[in-house]
Amino acid sequence: MTGAVSSAGAATATLTWHGSGHPATHSDCAQKSIVTYVADGVLPPDGSACPA
C-alpha cells in the first residue's frame, strides 16, 4: 500500500512498534503519532520506532 501511495506523490512514513498486538490500542507513542497526523497533517520522521 505504501508503494502505491508514494507512487501517487503522497508523503509516507514508516513507524515501527516493538511490541505485540495492534499498536494503535497499546502504544502511547503510536497514538501520539496518529493524533498528530490527523490533527496537523504532520507525519512522524520516516523510520521512527516506538518501544513496546
PDB file of N, CA, C and O in Angstrom:
ATOM      1  N   MET A   1       0.820  -1.189   0.000  1.00  0.00           N
ATOM      2  CA  MET A   1       0.000   0.000   0.000  1.00  0.00           C
ATOM      3  C   MET A   1       0.866   1.256   0.000  1.00  0.00           C
ATOM      4  O   MET A   1       0.597   2.204  -0.738  1.00  0.00           O
ATOM      5  N   THR A   2       1.893   1.257   0.822  1.00  0.00           N
ATOM      6  CA  THR A   2       2.745   2.445   0.902  1.00  0.00           C
ATOM      7  C   THR A   2       3.357   2.770  -0.458  1.00  0.00           C
ATOM      8  O   THR A   2       3.458   3.939  -0.828  1.00  0.00           O
ATOM      9  N   GLY A   3       3.763   1.746  -1.203  1.00  0.00           N
ATOM     10  CA  GLY A   3       4.346   1.968  -2.521  1.00  0.00           C
ATOM     11  C   GLY A   3       3.377   2.656  -3.461  1.00  0.00           C
ATOM     12  O   GLY A   3       3.766   3.566  -4.193  1.00  0.00           O
ATOM     13  N   ALA A   4       2.106   2.232  -3.452  1.00  0.00           N
ATOM     14  CA  ALA A   4       1.093   2.840  -4.319  1.00  0.00           C
ATOM     15  C   ALA A   4       0.833   4.281  -3.916  1.00  0.00           C
ATOM     16  O   ALA A   4       0.704   5.153  -4.775  1.00  0.00           O
ATOM     17  N   VAL A   5       0.757   4.537  -2.627  1.00  0.00           N
ATOM     18  CA  VAL A   5       0.513   5.897  -2.130  1.00  0.00           C
ATOM     19  C   VAL A   5       1.702   6.783  -2.482  1.00  0.00           C
ATOM     20  O   VAL A   5       1.529   7.909  -2.948  1.00  0.00           O
ATOM     21  N   SER A   6       2.889   6.276  -2.261  1.00  0.00           N
ATOM     22  CA  SER A   6       4.103   7.030  -2.559  1.00  0.00           C
ATOM     23  C   SER A   6       4.217   7.310  -4.053  1.00  0.00           C
ATOM     24  O   SER A   6       4.595   8.411  -4.455  1.00  0.00           O
ATOM     25  N   SER A   7       3.893   6.321  -4.872  1.00  0.00           N
ATOM     26  CA  SER A   7       3.954   6.496  -6.331  1.00  0.00           C
ATOM     27  C   SER A   7       2.979   7.564  -6.809  1.00  0.00           C
ATOM     28  O   SER A   7       3.214   8.211  -7.830  1.00  0.00           O
ATOM     29  N   ALA A   8       1.890   7.749  -6.077  1.00  0.00           N
ATOM     30  CA  ALA A   8       0.899   8.761  -6.434  1.00  0.00           C
ATOM     31  C   ALA A   8       1.332  10.156  -6.000  1.00  0.00           C
ATOM     32  O   ALA A   8       0.646  11.138  -6.285  1.00  0.00           O
ATOM     33  N   GLY A   9       2.473  10.248  -5.310  1.00  0.00           N
ATOM     34  CA  GLY A   9       3.003  11.541  -4.913  1.00  0.00           C
ATOM     35  C   GLY A   9       2.704  11.947  -3.476  1.00  0.00           C
ATOM     36  O   GLY A   9       3.087  13.037  -3.051  1.00  0.00           O
ATOM     37  N   ALA A  10       2.021  11.082  -2.721  1.00  0.00           N
ATOM     38  CA  ALA A  10       1.702  11.405  -1.329  1.00  0.00           C
ATOM     39  C   ALA A  10       2.907  11.130  -0.434  1.00  0.00           C
ATOM     40  O   ALA A  10       3.696  10.223  -0.701  1.00  0.00           O
ATOM     41  N   ALA A  11       3.040  11.908   0.614  1.00  0.00           N
ATOM     42  CA  ALA A  11       4.109  11.696   1.581  1.00  0.00           C
ATOM     43  C   ALA A  11       3.801  10.451   2.406  1.00  0.00           C
ATOM     44  O   ALA A  11       2.645  10.194   2.742  1.00  0.00           O
ATOM     45  N   THR A  12       4.826   9.687   2.729  1.00  0.00           N
ATOM     46  CA  THR A  12       4.661   8.496   3.553  1.00  0.00           C
ATOM     47  C   THR A  12       5.727   8.460   4.633  1.00  0.00           C
ATOM     48  O   THR A  12       6.759   9.120   4.515  1.00  0.00           O
ATOM     49  N   ALA A  13       5.482   7.698   5.676  1.00  0.00           N
ATOM     50  CA  ALA A  13       6.464   7.474   6.729  1.00  0.00           C
ATOM     51  C   ALA A  13       6.197   6.110   7.335  1.00  0.00           C
ATOM     52  O   ALA A  13       5.050   5.672   7.435  1.00  0.00           O
ATOM     53  N   THR A  14       7.261   5.450   7.736  1.00  0.00           N
ATOM     54  CA  THR A  14       7.138   4.159   8.403  1.00  0.00           C
ATOM     55  C   THR A  14       7.384   4.359   9.885  1.00  0.00           C
ATOM     56  O   THR A  14       8.379   4.961  10.289  1.00  0.00           O
ATOM     57  N   LEU A  15       6.459   3.844  10.694  1.00  0.00           N
ATOM     58  CA  LEU A  15       6.571   3.895  12.146  1.00  0.00           C
ATOM     59  C   LEU A  15       6.498   2.456  12.642  1.00  0.00           C
ATOM     60  O   LEU A  15       5.499   1.772  12.419  1.00  0.00           O
ATOM     61  N   THR A  16       7.544   1.998  13.308  1.00  0.00           N
ATOM     62  CA  THR A  16       7.603   0.628  13.799  1.00  0.00           C
ATOM     63  C   THR A  16       7.294   0.604  15.284  1.00  0.00           C
ATOM     64  O   THR A  16       7.744   1.463  16.042  1.00  0.00           O
ATOM     65  N   TRP A  17       6.526  -0.383  15.684  1.00  0.00           N
ATOM     66  CA  TRP A  17       6.235  -0.581  17.107  1.00  0.00           C
ATOM     67  C   TRP A  17       6.864  -1.889  17.537  1.00  0.00           C
ATOM     68  O   TRP A  17       6.621  -2.922  16.914  1.00  0.00           O
ATOM     69  N   HIS A  18       7.666  -1.869  18.588  1.00  0.00           N
ATOM     70  CA  HIS A  18       8.375  -3.048  19.085  1.00  0.00           C
ATOM     71  C   HIS A  18       7.550  -3.731  20.181  1.00  0.00           C
ATOM     72  O   HIS A  18       7.963  -3.778  21.339  1.00  0.00           O
ATOM     73  N   GLY A  19       6.397  -4.252  19.810  1.00  0.00           N
ATOM     74  CA  GLY A  19       5.527  -4.942  20.755  1.00  0.00           C
ATOM     75  C   GLY A  19       4.626  -5.905  20.010  1.00  0.00           C
ATOM     76  O   GLY A  19       4.807  -6.127  18.812  1.00  0.00           O
ATOM     77  N   SER A  20       3.662  -6.477  20.704  1.00  0.00           N
ATOM     78  CA  SER A  20       2.732  -7.401  20.056  1.00  0.00           C
ATOM     79  C   SER A  20       1.328  -6.799  20.089  1.00  0.00           C
ATOM     80  O   SER A  20       1.027  -5.940  20.917  1.00  0.00           O
ATOM     81  N   GLY A  21       0.486  -7.259  19.185  1.00  0.00           N
ATOM     82  CA  GLY A  21      -0.860  -6.723  19.108  1.00  0.00           C
ATOM     83  C   GLY A  21      -0.897  -5.501  18.199  1.00  0.00           C
ATOM     84  O   GLY A  21       0.061  -5.222  17.478  1.00  0.00           O
ATOM     85  N   HIS A  22      -1.993  -4.787  18.240  1.00  0.00           N
ATOM     86  CA  HIS A  22      -2.160  -3.612  17.384  1.00  0.00           C
ATOM     87  C   HIS A  22      -1.673  -2.375  18.121  1.00  0.00           C
ATOM     88  O   HIS A  22      -2.192  -2.052  19.189  1.00  0.00           O
ATOM     89  N   PRO A  23      -0.672  -1.667  17.563  1.00  0.00           N
ATOM     90  CA  PRO A  23      -0.075  -0.545  18.284  1.00  0.00           C
ATOM     91  C   PRO A  23      -1.023   0.608  18.565  1.00  0.00           C
ATOM     92  O   PRO A  23      -0.827   1.338  19.536  1.00  0.00           O
ATOM     93  N   ALA A  24      -2.043   0.789  17.739  1.00  0.00           N
ATOM     94  CA  ALA A  24      -2.942   1.922  17.956  1.00  0.00           C
ATOM     95  C   ALA A  24      -3.687   1.802  19.282  1.00  0.00           C
ATOM     96  O   ALA A  24      -4.140   2.804  19.835  1.00  0.00           O
ATOM     97  N   THR A  25      -3.814   0.585  19.789  1.00  0.00           N
ATOM     98  CA  THR A  25      -4.528   0.403  21.057  1.00  0.00           C
ATOM     99  C   THR A  25      -3.588   0.140  22.228  1.00  0.00           C
ATOM    100  O   THR A  25      -4.024   0.155  23.379  1.00  0.00           O
ATOM    101  N   HIS A  26      -2.297  -0.103  21.953  1.00  0.00           N
ATOM    102  CA  HIS A  26      -1.368  -0.466  23.022  1.00  0.00           C
ATOM    103  C   HIS A  26      -0.210   0.504  23.231  1.00  0.00           C
ATOM    104  O   HIS A  26       0.490   0.412  24.240  1.00  0.00           O
ATOM    105  N   SER A  27       0.002   1.415  22.319  1.00  0.00           N
ATOM    106  CA  SER A  27       1.200   2.243  22.373  1.00  0.00           C
ATOM    107  C   SER A  27       0.856   3.731  22.423  1.00  0.00           C
ATOM    108  O   SER A  27       0.261   4.275  21.492  1.00  0.00           O
ATOM    109  N   ASP A  28       1.239   4.380  23.524  1.00  0.00           N
ATOM    110  CA  ASP A  28       1.045   5.831  23.616  1.00  0.00           C
ATOM    111  C   ASP A  28       1.841   6.547  22.522  1.00  0.00           C
ATOM    112  O   ASP A  28       1.386   7.545  21.963  1.00  0.00           O
ATOM    113  N   CYS A  29       3.014   6.034  22.228  1.00  0.00           N
ATOM    114  CA  CYS A  29       3.871   6.618  21.195  1.00  0.00           C
ATOM    115  C   CYS A  29       3.167   6.593  19.835  1.00  0.00           C
ATOM    116  O   CYS A  29       3.130   7.607  19.137  1.00  0.00           O
ATOM    117  N   ALA A  30       2.613   5.446  19.461  1.00  0.00           N
ATOM    118  CA  ALA A  30       1.921   5.331  18.173  1.00  0.00           C
ATOM    119  C   ALA A  30       0.666   6.198  18.161  1.00  0.00           C
ATOM    120  O   ALA A  30       0.366   6.848  17.159  1.00  0.00           O
ATOM    121  N   GLN A  31      -0.063   6.209  19.268  1.00  0.00           N
ATOM    122  CA  GLN A  31      -1.275   7.024  19.339  1.00  0.00           C
ATOM    123  C   GLN A  31      -0.955   8.499  19.144  1.00  0.00           C
ATOM    124  O   GLN A  31      -1.684   9.203  18.445  1.00  0.00           O
ATOM    125  N   LYS A  32       0.121   8.970  19.751  1.00  0.00           N
ATOM    126  CA  LYS A  32       0.511  10.378  19.595  1.00  0.00           C
ATOM    127  C   LYS A  32       0.842  10.701  18.138  1.00  0.00           C
ATOM    128  O   LYS A  32       0.492  11.769  17.636  1.00  0.00           O
ATOM    129  N   SER A  33       1.520   9.770  17.466  1.00  0.00           N
ATOM    130  CA  SER A  33       1.852   9.989  16.054  1.00  0.00           C
ATOM    131  C   SER A  33       0.595  10.047  15.201  1.00  0.00           C
ATOM    132  O   SER A  33       0.499  10.869  14.289  1.00  0.00           O
ATOM    133  N   ILE A  34      -0.371   9.180  15.489  1.00  0.00           N
ATOM    134  CA  ILE A  34      -1.629   9.160  14.743  1.00  0.00           C
ATOM    135  C   ILE A  34      -2.403  10.452  14.966  1.00  0.00           C
ATOM    136  O   ILE A  34      -2.883  11.065  14.012  1.00  0.00           O
ATOM    137  N   VAL A  35      -2.525  10.862  16.212  1.00  0.00           N
ATOM    138  CA  VAL A  35      -3.274  12.086  16.539  1.00  0.00           C
ATOM    139  C   VAL A  35      -2.615  13.298  15.901  1.00  0.00           C
ATOM    140  O   VAL A  35      -3.309  14.165  15.368  1.00  0.00           O
ATOM    141  N   THR A  36      -1.297  13.377  15.944  1.00  0.00           N
ATOM    142  CA  THR A  36      -0.586  14.499  15.340  1.00  0.00           C
ATOM    143  C   THR A  36      -0.827  14.537  13.831  1.00  0.00           C
ATOM    144  O   THR A  36      -1.017  15.609  13.257  1.00  0.00           O
ATOM    145  N   TYR A  37      -0.820  13.366  13.192  1.00  0.00           N
ATOM    146  CA  TYR A  37      -1.069  13.329  11.751  1.00  0.00           C
ATOM    147  C   TYR A  37      -2.492  13.768  11.424  1.00  0.00           C
ATOM    148  O   TYR A  37      -2.699  14.563  10.507  1.00  0.00           O
ATOM    149  N   VAL A  38      -3.460  13.263  12.156  1.00  0.00           N
ATOM    150  CA  VAL A  38      -4.863  13.598  11.886  1.00  0.00           C
ATOM    151  C   VAL A  38      -5.127  15.083  12.174  1.00  0.00           C
ATOM    152  O   VAL A  38      -5.808  15.756  11.400  1.00  0.00           O
ATOM    153  N   ALA A  39      -4.592  15.585  13.278  1.00  0.00           N
ATOM    154  CA  ALA A  39      -4.868  16.961  13.686  1.00  0.00           C
ATOM    155  C   ALA A  39      -4.093  17.991  12.855  1.00  0.00           C
ATOM    156  O   ALA A  39      -4.635  19.032  12.485  1.00  0.00           O
ATOM    157  N   ASP A  40      -2.821  17.692  12.566  1.00  0.00           N
ATOM    158  CA  ASP A  40      -1.946  18.697  11.965  1.00  0.00           C
ATOM    159  C   ASP A  40      -1.398  18.316  10.587  1.00  0.00           C
ATOM    160  O   ASP A  40      -0.778  19.143   9.918  1.00  0.00           O
ATOM    161  N   GLY A  41      -1.624  17.066  10.159  1.00  0.00           N
ATOM    162  CA  GLY A  41      -1.096  16.614   8.877  1.00  0.00           C
ATOM    163  C   GLY A  41       0.400  16.394   8.875  1.00  0.00           C
ATOM    164  O   GLY A  41       1.028  16.380   7.817  1.00  0.00           O
ATOM    165  N   VAL A  42       0.981  16.221  10.067  1.00  0.00           N
ATOM    166  CA  VAL A  42       2.428  16.051  10.190  1.00  0.00           C
ATOM    167  C   VAL A  42       2.745  14.576  10.425  1.00  0.00           C
ATOM    168  O   VAL A  42       2.309  13.988  11.414  1.00  0.00           O
ATOM    169  N   LEU A  43       3.510  13.986   9.504  1.00  0.00           N
ATOM    170  CA  LEU A  43       3.930  12.600   9.658  1.00  0.00           C
ATOM    171  C   LEU A  43       5.109  12.514  10.621  1.00  0.00           C
ATOM    172  O   LEU A  43       5.877  13.467  10.748  1.00  0.00           O
ATOM    173  N   PRO A  44       5.257  11.364  11.305  1.00  0.00           N
ATOM    174  CA  PRO A  44       6.456  11.183  12.113  1.00  0.00           C
ATOM    175  C   PRO A  44       7.659  11.036  11.171  1.00  0.00           C
ATOM    176  O   PRO A  44       7.477  10.731   9.992  1.00  0.00           O
ATOM    177  N   PRO A  45       8.868  11.245  11.666  1.00  0.00           N
ATOM    178  CA  PRO A  45      10.027  11.034  10.807  1.00  0.00           C
ATOM    179  C   PRO A  45      10.029   9.593  10.286  1.00  0.00           C
ATOM    180  O   PRO A  45       9.762   8.659  11.042  1.00  0.00           O
ATOM    181  N   ASP A  46      10.327   9.414   9.012  1.00  0.00           N
ATOM    182  CA  ASP A  46      10.364   8.082   8.423  1.00  0.00           C
ATOM    183  C   ASP A  46      11.389   7.222   9.149  1.00  0.00           C
ATOM    184  O   ASP A  46      12.517   7.650   9.396  1.00  0.00           O
ATOM    185  N   GLY A  47      10.983   6.008   9.487  1.00  0.00           N
ATOM    186  CA  GLY A  47      11.881   5.102  10.207  1.00  0.00           C
ATOM    187  C   GLY A  47      11.772   5.224  11.716  1.00  0.00           C
ATOM    188  O   GLY A  47      12.554   4.611  12.442  1.00  0.00           O
ATOM    189  N   SER A  48      10.812   6.007  12.202  1.00  0.00           N
ATOM    190  CA  SER A  48      10.626   6.150  13.649  1.00  0.00           C
ATOM    191  C   SER A  48      10.242   4.810  14.266  1.00  0.00           C
ATOM    192  O   SER A  48       9.710   3.930  13.589  1.00  0.00           O
ATOM    193  N   ALA A  49      10.518   4.668  15.560  1.00  0.00           N
ATOM    194  CA  ALA A  49      10.169   3.433  16.269  1.00  0.00           C
ATOM    195  C   ALA A  49       9.611   3.769  17.643  1.00  0.00           C
ATOM    196  O   ALA A  49      10.063   4.706  18.301  1.00  0.00           O
ATOM    197  N   CYS A  50       8.630   2.995  18.060  1.00  0.00           N
ATOM    198  CA  CYS A  50       8.027   3.142  19.382  1.00  0.00           C
ATOM    199  C   CYS A  50       8.387   1.906  20.214  1.00  0.00           C
ATOM    200  O   CYS A  50       8.320   0.784  19.711  1.00  0.00           O
ATOM    201  N   PRO A  51       8.766   2.103  21.474  1.00  0.00           N
ATOM    202  CA  PRO A  51       9.079   0.955  22.322  1.00  0.00           C
ATOM    203  C   PRO A  51       7.814   0.166  22.667  1.00  0.00           C
ATOM    204  O   PRO A  51       6.699   0.679  22.574  1.00  0.00           O
ATOM    205  N   ALA A  52       8.011  -1.084  23.064  1.00  0.00           N
ATOM    206  CA  ALA A  52       6.881  -1.933  23.471  1.00  0.00           C
ATOM    207  C   ALA A  52       6.314  -1.449  24.786  1.00  0.00           C
ATOM    208  O   ALA A  52       5.357  -2.031  25.298  1.00  0.00           O
TER     209      ALA A  52
END
